[in-house]
Amino acid sequence: MKRVLFVLIILLLVAVAGVYIYPNQKTANVDLRNDGPKVAIIGLDGLGWDLVDPLLADGDLPNLESYINGGVKGDLVSFEFHQLLSPLIWTTIVTGKMPEKHGIQAWWMYDETADQMRVCNARDRTCRAVWEIVSDYGYTNMFINFMCSFPPDSVNGVLISDRAVYSAANTMYPPSAFNLNPDLFTKARRKIFGKKKGLEFFEGFYNKNAVSGTEEALRASKELSYDEMKMIFKNLQEETENELKLFNATMDKLDEFGQPNLFGFYLHGPDMAQHLLFRFHEPSTFNVSEKEVEIFGGFLTNYLKMADSLTGELVNALDPETNIIIISDHALEALTDKSIPESSGPVNNFKEIFPTRGGRTIQRGVNFEELRNILNEIFEADSIRFKIATPSYLTFRQYSIESYWQLLDNSGEKITDPAIISEAVNTLQQIEAENIGPLFVKTEADSDSRLMLHINPELYPESGIIYNGQTWSAGKLIVLRNELSAWHERRGIIIAKGPAFKDGIRYLDGKVEDITPTLLYLMGIPVANDMDGKIMYDIFTDEFNNNTKTRFVSTHENNDSRRFDFEEIAGEDETIDKLKALGYIR
């Protein structure tokens, strides 16, 4: 009975947008039907086999299980010497190139022109994506919601960027491809759910019978406050609604436009659900009560059941002869003091980012804009201003307590005089963290006259910052987060099903950079020699490999800019809010 009820709830969630938003909707004159290969790639962010295998064994993911039983099950390994961040990884997945080649180095970057931080987007990508390459060879494609796909490239098909759920302006190609009017969706949802928000939205995902109501459920956590619990479900609800909206629009448009040669759909929800709710899925790792397990112990499983259901509907909407690849960019593991490595290659010192305090693992970072305000005030009498230095993947770390700065004079000119820089370093070394010691444990200038400042890892929001008899609060400078309970791990998943793939094999050698070369090979398109990935020959049948000629070209890059040149950056505030909810930025 419970399984039947759960299925009905899932179907209701999946149907809500489609029933009311897209009646007889016709949009741009798009026809994606075309002779040639039929290939699909479905991205399920954050899945790993340690999470998935027990659910498969319990029969909770019947669609993924059916694809594995008749196809390939494998590992898809991500970076060793880069940050394990989704925009870097997904851009590598869709380009076949590592971050130093494709240009997406972080979630968050400094925009010199605007003199402020902003979220990375497709303008920062310095090479072409698979949807552009496929278009060059005359094949149609439709890609939905992939990271850093805004602003959308002009393609031979449809590209719905990751900002389309926030604004219809400049977020999709062609411009009128999907109708994602948020007002229409809100009205449609309320016809089914009323005004349910937050935890109430997920009725059927948690055990309502264990509590008298949502208020009791939200106050049940031993580690998290009521407000933290409330924020968790608010953020997850918004993400889930947005992705259901995209899913229903996609199902509608597959029927209207026809199936393209290459189809791609991406879901971020599984990653967010794990970040926020992993503590209830693995309670023995955390200070979680039996009551919390009774209430929320099945939530993550039910969320992944929904992802499995959506995946099944997408696959069923495609031609039965479609070659389908399902992947994740990384896995997640419990965020505890024991599971956090000392470092991750040259990029992060995790012990400083995720310290243990009062028996709880927390996430700590620096609000660099607040640090700039404090430093500018200290150095005002010296006519020196601080400007965040242009980052690269080795010098700017949005989680880090290390930052790089350029000194400017009052006219905005860069200060390069060694004597002035040396005096500034002396001043910085005199700034104290109250009852702790120096504010900066490391202060040095590099060959480009930039200052590297490493904040004392013992600094906490209640600390005072003291210089020359004046005190500033660190309350806004140091940001602590308690609600995250899982973090990224390198080994994601790959599942391949279709006539070109072997049946029932375990593949251990996949890497994220291999996906685009493999897709091109599958479609008969030459692979570029300047790609870092390789073709995953071992997942294909001998017959397919024998009948498919491997072709190579030096590069798929050209001098043509195919991106829209939009002045407005759509959905920036909404994207920032989501990234803050996940602890990716401050």
C-alpha positions in Angstrom: 0.0 0.0 0.0 2.8 2.4 0.9 4.6 1.7 -2.4 1.3 2.4 -4.3 0.8 5.6 -2.4 4.4 6.7 -3.1 4.1 6.1 -6.8 0.9 8.1 -6.9 2.6 11.0 -5.2 5.5 10.8 -7.6 3.1 10.8 -10.6 1.3 13.8 -9.1 4.6 15.7 -8.7 5.7 14.9 -12.2 2.3 15.8 -13.7 1.6 19.0 -11.9 3.4 21.4 -14.3 2.4 19.6 -17.4 -1.3 19.3 -16.7 -1.9 23.0 -16.3 1.0 24.8 -17.9 1.4 23.4 -21.4 -2.1 22.8 -22.8 -1.9 22.8 -26.6 1.1 25.0 -26.4 2.9 25.7 -29.7 6.1 27.6 -29.9 8.9 28.2 -32.3 8.9 26.4 -35.7 11.3 23.7 -34.5 11.6 20.2 -36.0 14.3 18.0 -34.6 13.4 14.9 -36.5 16.4 13.8 -38.6 18.0 10.7 -40.1 21.1 9.4 -38.4 22.1 8.2 -34.9 19.9 8.5 -31.9 21.8 9.2 -28.7 20.9 10.5 -25.3 22.8 11.6 -22.2 21.1 12.0 -18.9 23.0 13.7 -16.0 22.0 12.8 -12.4 24.3 15.0 -10.3 26.0 13.5 -7.3 25.2 9.8 -7.6 27.7 7.2 -6.5 27.5 3.4 -6.3 27.9 3.4 -2.5 24.5 5.2 -2.4 22.9 3.6 -5.5 23.8 -0.1 -5.0 21.8 -0.7 -1.8 18.8 1.0 -3.3 19.1 -1.2 -6.4 19.3 -4.3 -4.1 16.1 -3.2 -2.4 14.3 -2.7 -5.7 13.9 1.1 -5.1 15.4 2.2 -8.5 13.7 -0.2 -11.0 14.5 1.9 -14.1 18.3 2.2 -13.4 18.3 -1.5 -12.5 16.8 -2.4 -15.9 19.3 -0.4 -17.8 22.2 -1.9 -15.8 20.9 -5.5 -16.3 20.9 -5.0 -20.1 23.9 -2.8 -20.5 27.0 -1.3 -18.9 27.6 -0.4 -15.3 30.7 1.6 -14.6 32.7 4.1 -12.7 33.1 7.7 -14.0 36.1 9.2 -12.2 36.5 13.0 -11.8 39.5 15.2 -11.3 42.4 14.5 -9.0 44.1 17.9 -9.1 41.2 20.3 -9.6 38.3 21.3 -7.3 35.5 18.7 -7.3 32.9 21.3 -8.3 30.0 20.6 -10.6 30.4 23.4 -13.1 34.1 22.5 -13.7 33.2 18.8 -14.1 30.1 19.2 -16.2 31.9 21.6 -18.5 34.7 19.0 -18.9 31.9 16.4 -19.6 30.4 18.4 -22.5 33.8 19.6 -23.9 36.2 16.7 -23.4 38.7 19.2 -22.0 40.1 19.8 -18.5 39.4 23.1 -16.7 42.6 24.8 -17.7 41.5 24.4 -21.3 37.7 25.0 -21.1 38.0 28.1 -18.8 35.4 27.3 -16.1 37.5 27.3 -13.0 35.0 27.9 -10.1 31.4 28.6 -9.3 32.3 32.2 -8.5 34.7 34.6 -10.2 35.8 38.2 -10.0 34.5 40.3 -12.9 37.2 43.0 -13.4 34.9 45.1 -15.6 32.1 45.3 -13.0 34.5 45.1 -10.0 32.5 42.5 -8.3 32.0 38.8 -7.9 29.7 36.9 -10.2 28.7 33.3 -11.0 30.6 31.7 -13.9 28.6 31.3 -17.1 29.0 30.2 -20.7 30.9 33.4 -21.7 33.7 32.1 -19.5 33.9 28.9 -21.5 36.9 29.1 -23.8 36.1 26.1 -26.1 33.2 24.6 -27.9 30.7 22.3 -26.3 29.4 19.0 -27.8 26.1 20.6 -28.8 28.0 23.1 -31.0 30.2 20.3 -32.5 27.2 18.1 -33.3 25.4 21.1 -34.9 28.4 21.6 -37.2 28.0 18.1 -38.6 24.3 18.7 -39.4 22.8 16.7 -36.5 20.0 18.0 -34.4 20.2 18.3 -30.7 18.3 19.3 -27.6 20.1 20.0 -24.3 18.2 20.9 -21.1 19.5 22.6 -17.9 23.3 21.7 -18.2 25.5 23.8 -15.9 27.1 26.9 -17.3 25.0 26.8 -20.4 23.8 30.4 -20.0 23.9 32.4 -22.3 22.8 29.7 -24.7 24.8 28.9 -27.9 23.0 29.0 -31.2 22.6 25.3 -32.1 21.0 23.1 -34.7 18.1 22.4 -32.3 17.1 23.6 -28.9 19.3 24.7 -25.9 17.5 25.5 -22.6 20.1 26.9 -20.3 20.5 26.5 -16.6 19.0 30.0 -16.0 15.8 29.4 -18.0 13.8 28.5 -14.8 14.5 32.0 -13.5 13.8 34.2 -16.6 12.6 33.7 -20.2 14.8 36.5 -21.4 18.0 35.4 -23.2 18.1 32.0 -21.5 17.1 29.6 -24.3 17.7 29.0 -28.0 15.6 29.6 -30.0 14.1 32.3 -27.7 10.6 30.9 -27.7 11.4 27.2 -27.5 9.9 26.6 -24.1 7.3 28.4 -22.1 8.5 28.4 -18.5 6.4 31.3 -17.2 6.9 31.1 -13.4 3.5 32.7 -12.8 1.8 30.0 -14.7 3.7 27.3 -12.8 2.9 28.9 -9.4 -0.8 28.9 -10.3 -0.7 25.4 -11.6 1.1 24.1 -8.5 -1.3 25.7 -6.2 -4.2 24.0 -7.9 -2.7 20.7 -6.8 -0.8 21.6 -3.6 -2.5 24.7 -2.4 0.1 26.9 -0.8 2.3 24.1 0.5 5.9 25.0 0.8 9.0 23.7 2.4 8.6 20.4 4.1 4.8 20.3 3.4 5.6 20.1 -0.3 7.3 16.8 0.3 4.4 15.0 1.7 5.0 11.3 1.1 8.8 11.7 1.2 9.0 11.6 5.1 7.1 9.8 7.8 4.1 12.0 8.7 2.8 9.4 11.1 5.8 9.9 13.4 4.9 13.5 14.2 1.9 15.7 14.9 2.7 18.1 12.1 5.5 19.8 10.2 6.4 22.1 13.1 7.3 19.1 15.3 9.3 17.5 12.4 11.3 20.7 11.8 12.2 20.9 15.5 13.2 17.2 15.8 16.9 17.6 14.9 19.5 17.5 17.7 22.2 19.2 15.5 20.2 21.6 13.4 18.1 24.5 14.5 14.4 25.0 13.4 15.5 27.8 11.0 18.2 25.6 9.5 15.8 22.7 9.0 13.2 25.1 7.5 15.8 26.5 5.1 16.9 23.0 4.0 13.4 22.1 2.8 12.7 25.5 1.3 15.8 25.3 -0.9 15.1 21.7 -1.9 11.5 22.5 -2.7 12.5 25.4 -5.0 15.1 23.2 -6.8 12.6 20.3 -7.2 9.8 22.5 -8.5 12.1 24.1 -11.1 13.4 20.7 -12.3 9.8 19.3 -12.5 8.9 22.3 -14.5 11.8 21.7 -16.9 11.0 18.0 -17.0 7.4 18.5 -18.1 8.3 21.1 -20.6 10.9 18.7 -22.1 8.4 15.8 -22.3 6.0 18.1 -24.1 8.6 19.4 -26.5 9.9 16.0 -27.3 6.4 15.1 -28.5 6.1 18.4 -30.4 9.6 18.8 -31.9 10.5 15.2 -32.3 13.5 13.4 -30.9 16.8 14.9 -32.0 20.0 13.0 -32.9 21.5 13.9 -29.6 19.4 14.6 -26.5 20.6 15.7 -23.1 18.8 16.3 -19.8 20.4 17.2 -16.4 19.0 17.0 -12.8 20.8 18.8 -10.0 18.3 17.8 -7.3 19.9 14.5 -6.3 23.1 16.4 -5.4 21.3 19.0 -3.4 19.2 16.4 -1.5 22.4 14.6 -0.4 24.2 17.7 0.7 21.3 18.7 2.9 19.9 15.4 4.1 22.7 12.8 4.1 22.8 12.8 7.9 19.4 11.1 8.0 20.4 8.5 5.4 23.5 7.5 7.3 22.5 8.4 10.9 25.3 6.3 12.6 27.8 8.8 11.2 26.1 11.8 12.8 24.6 12.8 16.1 21.1 11.9 14.9 18.3 10.7 17.2 16.1 7.7 16.7 13.2 10.1 16.3 14.9 11.9 13.4 15.5 8.6 11.7 11.9 7.6 12.1 10.8 10.9 10.5 13.4 11.5 7.8 15.3 8.2 7.4 13.5 7.4 4.1 13.6 10.9 2.6 16.7 10.6 0.5 15.6 7.2 -0.8 12.3 8.6 -1.8 13.9 11.5 -3.5 16.1 9.2 -5.5 13.0 7.1 -6.4 11.6 10.3 -7.9 14.8 10.8 -10.0 14.6 7.2 -11.1 11.0 7.7 -12.1 11.8 10.8 -14.1 14.7 9.1 -15.8 12.4 6.2 -16.8 9.8 8.5 -18.3 12.5 10.3 -20.3 13.9 7.0 -21.7 10.4 5.7 -22.5 9.8 8.9 -24.5 12.7 8.1 -26.8 13.1 5.7 -29.7 13.7 2.2 -28.4 16.9 2.0 -30.5 18.4 5.1 -28.8 21.8 4.6 -27.3 21.5 6.0 -23.8 24.3 7.1 -21.4 23.4 8.0 -17.8 26.1 9.6 -15.8 27.0 11.6 -12.6 29.8 14.0 -12.1 30.9 12.8 -8.7 29.6 11.0 -5.7 29.0 12.3 -2.2 30.1 11.0 1.2 29.4 11.9 4.8 30.9 15.2 5.8 32.6 14.3 9.1 35.9 15.0 10.6 37.1 11.4 9.8 36.0 11.6 6.2 37.6 14.9 5.4 41.1 14.7 3.8 43.9 16.9 4.8 44.0 18.4 1.3 42.9 17.8 -2.2 45.9 18.1 -4.4 47.1 21.8 -4.6 43.7 23.2 -4.4 42.1 23.0 -0.9 43.0 22.4 2.7 39.8 20.7 3.8 40.7 20.6 7.5 40.6 24.4 7.5 37.4 24.6 5.4 35.5 21.9 7.4 36.8 22.1 11.0 35.1 20.3 13.9 33.7 22.5 16.6 31.7 21.3 19.6 31.6 17.8 18.1 30.1 19.1 14.9 31.7 19.3 11.5 31.0 22.7 10.0 31.9 24.6 6.8 33.9 27.8 7.1 34.7 30.4 4.5 35.6 34.0 4.1 33.3 36.8 2.8 35.9 38.5 0.7 33.9 41.6 0.1 33.6 42.1 3.9 37.4 41.6 4.2 37.9 44.2 1.5 35.7 46.7 3.4 37.7 46.2 6.6 41.1 46.5 4.8 40.1 49.6 2.9 39.1 51.3 6.2 42.4 50.4 7.8 44.4 51.7 4.8 42.3 54.7 4.1 44.8 57.1 5.7 47.6 55.6 3.5 45.5 56.2 0.3 45.5 52.5 -0.5 42.6 50.5 -1.7 42.3 46.7 -2.0 41.0 45.0 -5.1 40.3 41.3 -5.4 42.9 39.9 -7.8 41.8 38.1 -11.0 41.5 34.4 -10.0 42.6 31.2 -11.6 41.8 27.7 -10.4 45.0 27.7 -8.4 44.8 31.1 -6.9 41.1 31.7 -6.1 39.2 29.2 -4.0 35.7 30.1 -3.0 35.8 27.8 0.0 39.3 28.9 1.1 40.5 31.2 3.8 43.3 32.2 1.4 42.8 35.1 -1.0 44.8 37.3 -3.4 44.6 41.1 -3.7 45.9 44.0 -5.8 46.8 47.3 -4.2 45.4 50.4 -5.9 46.0 54.1 -5.3 43.2 56.7 -5.0 43.2 57.1 -8.8 42.6 53.4 -9.3 46.1 52.7 -10.6 47.9 49.5 -9.6 50.6 49.9 -7.0 53.9 48.2 -7.9 56.4 50.1 -5.8 58.1 47.4 -3.6 58.5 49.9 -0.7 54.8 50.7 -0.5 53.9 47.0 -0.8 56.4 46.1 1.9 55.0 48.7 4.2 51.5 47.4 3.5 52.6 43.8 4.4 54.0 45.2 7.7 50.7 46.8 8.5 48.8 43.7 7.7 51.0 41.6 10.0 50.0 44.0 12.9 46.3 43.3 12.6 45.2 41.0 15.4 42.4 38.5 15.9 41.2 39.0 19.5 42.5 36.4 21.9 43.8 34.3 19.0 46.9 36.0 17.4 47.6 37.5 14.0 44.6 37.9 11.7 46.8 36.6 8.8 49.0 33.7 9.4 50.6 34.2 6.0 51.1 37.5 4.2 53.3 37.8 1.1 53.6 39.5 -2.2 54.1 37.6 -5.5 56.0 38.6 -8.7 52.9 40.4 -10.0 52.7 42.7 -7.0 49.7 40.8 -5.6 49.3 40.2 -1.9 48.4 36.7 -0.7 46.5 36.8 2.6 45.8 33.6 4.6 43.4 34.2 7.4 44.0 32.6 10.8 42.1 29.3 10.7 41.1 29.8 14.4 39.1 32.9 13.6 35.3 32.6 14.2 32.4 35.0 13.8 32.4 36.0 17.5 36.0 37.1 17.2 37.1 40.7 17.2 39.6 42.2 14.6 41.9 44.7 16.2 44.2 47.3 14.7 45.6 50.5 16.2 43.0 50.6 19.0 40.0 50.0 16.7 37.9 46.8 16.6 35.8 45.3 13.9 33.5 42.3 14.2 34.3 39.1 12.3 30.6 38.3 12.3 30.2 39.0 8.6 33.7 38.1 7.7 33.7 34.4 8.7 30.8 32.4 7.5 29.9 29.1 9.2 27.4 26.5 8.0 26.1 23.6 10.0 23.4 22.1 7.8 25.6 20.4 5.1 26.1 16.7 5.8 27.8 15.4 2.6 30.6 16.5 0.4 32.0 15.5 -3.0 34.0 12.3 -3.7 35.7 11.6 -7.1 33.9 8.4 -8.2 30.6 8.9 -10.0 28.6 6.5 -12.1 28.0 5.6 -15.7 25.3 3.4 -17.1 25.1 2.7 -20.9 22.1 1.0 -22.5 21.3 0.5 -26.2 22.2 -1.5 -29.3 25.7 -0.2 -29.5 26.7 -1.2 -25.9 27.7 -4.4 -24.4 25.3 -6.3 -22.2 26.0 -6.9 -18.5 29.6 -5.7 -18.1 31.3 -3.7 -15.3 33.5 -0.9 -16.7 36.1 0.6 -14.4 38.1 3.0 -16.5 35.7 5.8 -17.3 36.7 9.5 -16.7 34.6 12.6 -17.0 36.7 13.9 -19.9 35.9 10.7 -21.9 32.2 11.5 -22.3 32.3 13.9 -25.3 34.9 11.9 -27.3 32.7 8.8 -26.7 29.5 10.6 -27.8 31.2 11.9 -31.0 32.5 8.4 -31.8 29.0 7.0 -31.2 27.6 9.5 -33.6 30.3 9.0 -36.3 31.8 12.5 -35.7 35.6 12.9 -35.6 37.2 13.3 -32.2 39.5 16.3 -31.7 43.1 15.7 -30.9 43.1 18.6 -28.5 40.5 17.0 -26.3 41.9 15.5 -23.1 39.5 12.5 -23.0 39.6 9.3 -24.8 37.0 7.1 -26.5 35.6 4.4 -24.2 35.9 1.6 -26.7 35.4 -1.2 -24.1 31.8 -0.3 -23.4 30.8 -0.9 -27.1 30.0 -4.2 -28.7 32.7 -5.8 -30.9 30.3 -5.5 -33.8 29.9 -1.7 -33.3 33.6 -1.1 -32.9 34.3 -3.2 -36.0 31.8 -1.3 -38.1 32.7 2.2 -36.8 35.7 3.9 -38.2 37.5 6.1 -35.7 38.2 9.5 -37.1 40.2 12.4 -35.7 40.7 16.1 -36.5 43.2 18.5 -34.9 40.5 20.6 -33.3 36.8 21.6 -33.4 37.6 25.1 -32.4 37.1 28.0 -34.8 37.1 31.8 -34.6 33.4 32.2 -34.9 31.6 33.3 -31.7 28.2 31.5 -31.7 27.1 32.8 -28.4 24.4 35.5 -27.9 25.9 38.8 -26.8 23.5 39.7 -24.0 24.1 42.7 -21.7 21.7 41.4 -19.1 22.7 38.4 -17.0 19.5 36.6 -16.3 18.8 34.7 -13.1 22.0 35.9 -11.4 20.4 36.6 -8.0 18.5 33.3 -8.0 21.6 31.3 -9.0 23.6 33.0 -6.2 20.9 32.1 -3.6 21.0 28.5 -4.7 24.8 28.3 -4.5 24.7 29.9 -1.1 22.2 27.3 0.1 24.6 24.6 -0.9 27.6 26.3 0.7 29.4 26.7 -2.7 29.8 30.5 -2.3 29.5 33.1 0.5 
